[in-house]
Amino acid sequence: MGAERTTGGPVGGASGPPVASSVPPPGSADLDLLHAHVAGDRDAFAELFHRHRDRLWAVALRTLNDREEAADALQDALLSAHRAAARFRGDSAVTTWLHRIVVNACLDRIRRRQSHPTVPLPDGVRDDAGFATGGVEPAAPVQDHDTALVVRQALAGLPVEQRAALILVDVQGYPVAEVARILGVAEGTVKSRCARGRARLATQLGHLRPRPVPQPAPRPAESGLASGPDVPAVTRGNPGPPEGVRSGSGRSRRDNHQEDA
């Protein structure tokens, strides 16, 4: 076919049919890379993984809340995807398929961990050789680090299905329809799981909500200082000109002055 690139046989005219190259051009679609991988291209799947590894890692880390567990789950998922690529039917996007495999690998680990509870290492623990136990974690701002830890712990306490739905919808920002395809459930099920998960989190994280700032008491009107509806306001004073003000005491002093004269 015209779209295929072919390479001839060995130099010297040795016989043999031309071999079609499966290497996709740069910028190929995910599906092209997956097909190239199935056809035997050794680099196609690595390119596909590098395209989406950041989001896949974020989903694994936030689902498991443990760096070492997330790294192992991601590795298991990619091995499964590498082996199952030939069975991909194309009924969803390649990224949806990859996310589904990663989420399932994480949920399997959570279920095994619940069946055989262990004490997980804190995030960022290093081994004796000084190497980190996991990949790069999506970092929260320094001032919000404590809050992020509390939220992650609350997420870890949710039922497995609710946690997966909330992480994909609220944390990663995937549309509900996409999450339904990733989890293999109806959209209404995703919405229901998210609603129940949010309700649980609201109960546990209610203390993190900002408290309303108390409003200052209204200041009295500048025209008066009334203390009640029946108390007349105190006026600023007599607005009349000062020379028009007379008093009996003033006349008495003037008359006395005239008598002294």
BELFEN-V133215 format. One record per backbone hydrogen bond with DSSP energy under -1.0 kcal/mol. NH is the residue of the N-H (numbers start at 1). CO is the residue of the C=O. E is the energy in kcal/mol with one decimal. If there is no record, write none. Layout:
[[NH;CO;E] [NH;CO;E]]
This chain:
[[4;1;-1.1] [7;19;-1.3] [19;7;-1.6] [21;5;-2.7] [28;25;-1.1] [33;29;-2.0] [34;30;-2.4] [35;31;-2.5] [36;32;-2.5] [37;33;-2.3] [38;34;-2.3] [39;35;-2.0] [40;37;-1.1] [41;36;-2.8] [47;43;-2.0] [48;44;-2.2] [49;45;-2.5] [50;46;-2.4] [51;47;-1.5] [53;49;-1.2] [56;52;-2.2] [57;53;-2.9] [58;54;-2.2] [59;55;-2.2] [60;56;-2.2] [61;57;-2.9] [62;58;-2.4] [63;59;-1.7] [64;60;-2.2] [65;61;-2.8] [70;66;-2.6] [71;67;-2.5] [72;68;-2.2] [73;69;-2.7] [74;70;-2.6] [75;71;-2.1] [76;72;-2.5] [77;73;-2.5] [78;74;-2.4] [79;75;-2.2] [80;76;-2.2] [81;77;-2.7] [82;78;-2.6] [83;79;-1.9] [84;80;-2.2] [87;84;-1.6] [88;85;-1.6] [97;93;-2.1] [98;94;-2.5] [99;95;-2.7] [100;96;-2.3] [101;97;-1.9] [102;98;-2.3] [103;99;-3.0] [104;100;-2.4] [105;101;-2.1] [106;102;-2.2] [107;103;-2.8] [108;104;-2.3] [109;105;-1.6] [110;106;-2.2] [111;107;-2.5] [112;108;-2.1] [113;109;-2.5] [114;110;-2.3] [115;111;-1.8] [116;112;-2.1] [125;122;-1.5] [127;131;-1.9] [130;127;-1.7] [133;125;-1.0] [144;141;-1.1] [145;142;-1.6] [148;144;-2.5] [149;145;-2.1] [150;146;-2.1] [151;147;-2.4] [152;148;-2.4] [153;149;-2.3] [154;150;-2.1] [155;151;-2.6] [156;152;-2.3] [158;155;-1.6] [163;159;-2.7] [164;160;-2.3] [165;161;-2.1] [166;162;-2.6] [167;163;-2.5] [168;164;-2.0] [169;165;-2.4] [170;166;-2.2] [171;166;-1.4] [172;167;-2.9] [174;168;-2.7] [179;175;-2.4] [180;176;-2.5] [181;177;-1.6] [182;178;-2.3] [183;179;-2.9] [184;180;-1.3] [185;180;-1.8] [190;186;-1.6] [191;187;-2.4] [192;188;-2.3] [193;189;-2.6] [194;190;-2.5] [195;191;-2.5] [196;192;-2.4] [197;193;-2.4] [198;194;-2.8] [199;195;-2.1] [200;196;-1.9] [201;197;-2.4] [202;198;-2.7] [203;199;-1.5] [204;200;-1.8] [205;201;-3.1] [208;205;-1.9] [209;206;-1.4] [224;221;-1.5] [231;228;-1.0] [244;241;-1.3] [245;242;-1.5] [251;247;-1.5] [252;248;-2.2] [253;249;-1.8] [254;250;-1.8] [255;251;-2.7] [256;252;-2.3] [257;253;-1.7] [258;254;-1.9] [259;255;-2.0] [260;256;-1.9] [261;257;-1.6]]
